[in-house]
Each structure stands twice: as C-alpha cells, then as structure tokens.
Amino acid sequence: MLKKMSANDFIVSKTDLQGRITYTNKIFMEMGEYTEKELLGQPHNIIRHPKMPKAVFKLLWDMIQNGEEIFAFVLNKTKNSNEYWVYANVTPSLDENANTIGYYSVRRMPNQKALDIIIPLYKQMLQAEQSGGVNAGIQILNDVLNEKGVSYNEFIIAIQE
C-alpha cells in the first residue's frame, strides 16, 4: 500500500557517521510503522526500498561525506511492507570545530509533478544497475543531468518547485 505524507508533515532523523539512527521524530515512526525503540541504533537503510536505485544512495553518501548537502526523492518501505515517497534534504551535522559528527535529514511530501519524472528515471536506473551495476545507474543519471545542463541538486530542486 502506498502511504502519503501530509503537506504539513516533516520527517526528521539524525544518524551517526555510520548511518545508525540516533534520533527520529514522531512522524518518522508513524510513516515507517516502527517504534522509537525499534529504530534507535538501527542502520537508516532499515527503511530502504528495493525499488530504489543504489546509485542514488552512492551519490548521497559521496556528497554528505564530502561535507555537502543533498536533495533526493526517495521511496521508503515500512515495517509492514508499505511504501511512501519523500523529498529529502540530508546534511552533515557539525560540531563546534566543524567536524562532521553525524547526519541530519528532513523529509517532506514530494509533489506529483516531480514523481512523474523521478519514477520512470528510477526504473531506468534500476534496469541499468541489474545488468551493469551501480555505475550503470549513475551513468543514466549523469546522462539526464548533462542533457539538461544542471547539477544533481539543481535538477532535484527544480522539479520539486
């Protein structure tokens, strides 16, 4: 079953440097159908949906580990095998000395126009990954970005607006 976020909902989570959940807000738990106890200390990919291209997560990790923020459309799966789309912003969390100590993510409801673009793109990326691995998925994404003459974040932000 496809669940939908409310336009006023914000899903918030924090992780440590290895991607283990250290904080979730109530909406995260409700959408994911988990309790706080079930989530804390677990890898954030506990909600990773198999229909998500691995290339998106490679890009995400590459960018945040480089100190950059990233925007992404993500299909998540729930504890009970339901699913929901989010428009995510992930940023490094810094200490007072500007050292990365974890990651912070805020997700909100994606617009349908963006999903109409992302869903077929992700299907194409997944198909490429099945035969050519993660790099094949990245190549599909890079081809789209090069064709449009924009960066990844510029593309994602533009279709969400």
N, C-alpha and C positions, 0 to 999 in steps of 0.2 A: 504494500500500500504506500502511495506517495503522500507524505505529510507536507504541509505548507506552513511556513513561518508567517506570523502576523507582520504587517508593515512596521509596527512599532517595536518588534522584538529585536533584541541584541543578544547574541550568544557570545559569551566571554569565557575564555580559558587561558590558563598560563601553564607553561611546561618548564622543566629544567633543560639543561643543554642536550640531554639525550632524548628529549621529546616525551618524557614521562609527565603526566598531568599532575600539577601541584595545586591548581585551583579551577573550579568550574562554577558558573552561576546557575541559578535555578532553571533558566530556560534551556541551557545546555543539557541538564539532566532530564528535563521533560521531553525535549525533542529526541534525545538519544535513548530514552526509556531505561536509563540507568539511575542508580542511587549514587550519592556522593561517595560512599564507601566503595562501591564497585569501580569508580573511576579514578580516585586519587591513587597515584603511584603507577597507574597503568600507562602503557605507551599510547600516545594520542591516536595512533593508527588503529586503535580498537574500533573506531567508527569508519575506517576506510572501506569504501565500497569497491567491489571487484570491477565495476564498470568505469572506474576512474583510471585514466592513463597514468602509468608510472612516470612518464616524462613530466607531468605537471608537478609531482612531488619532488622529482630530482631538481627541477628548476626552483621550486620553493626552498628546498634545503640549501641549494647552492647560493641563492640570494640572501637568505637570512643569516647563513653562516659567514657571509661576506659583509655583514652589518647593514644590509639593505632591507627595506620593507618590500612586501609583495602583495598584490591583489590577485585573487583567483576565484573562479567558480568551482565549487566542489560538491559532488554528490556524496553524501554520507549515508551509512547504514546504521540502523538502530539495533539495540539488543535483540529485538523481536523480528529482525529482518525486514523492517520497513525502511523507507529511504526518504531523504529530504535534501533539497538543493540549498546552498548558501553562497553568498557573495562574501568572501573572506578577505580580511586585511591582517597580515601577520608581520610583526615587527620584533626585532631583538629587544629584550629587556636589559638595561644597562645599570651598573652600579655607579657609585659616586666618582669612580675613576674611569668611567666609560668602558668598562669591561663587560662583555656580554655574560649575563648570568642565567639567561633563560629566554623564553619567547612568549609573546603575548598575542592573542588572536581575538579579533572581534568579527563576528559574522552577522550579516543581516539578510533580509529577503532579497533574492535576485529578481530583476524584472524579467518578464516573459520574453521580451524582445531579445535580451541577451541570451537566454536559454535556447531560443530558436536558432541562434548562431552557434552556441557552445556545444549543444548536444550532438549535432552532426559532426562537428570538428572532433570531439572526443571519440566518437565512434570510428572515425577515420584513423585517428591516432592509435586507438586500441588495436585495430586491424593491422596497422603497420607494426606495432610492437609484437604482435603474435608471431610474425614471421621474421622481423628484423631487430627485435629487442628495443630497449628504451631509446637508443639513439635514432631509430627509425621514427618513433613518435615525436622526438624532438625535431627531426628534420621536417615532418609535416607541419608542426607549429611554426618553425622558422620560415618555411615557405610562405605561410599565410602572412606572417609579420613583414617579411621582405616585400611581398606583393603590395601590402598596404603602406609600407614605408614608415612603420612605427615600432616602438619598443613593445615588449610584452605588457608592461604595466599600462602604457598608453592605450593599447588595444583593449585591455580588460576594462579600464575605467571608462573609455569611450562608449563601449556597448552597454554598460550599466546605467549611464546617464539617461 
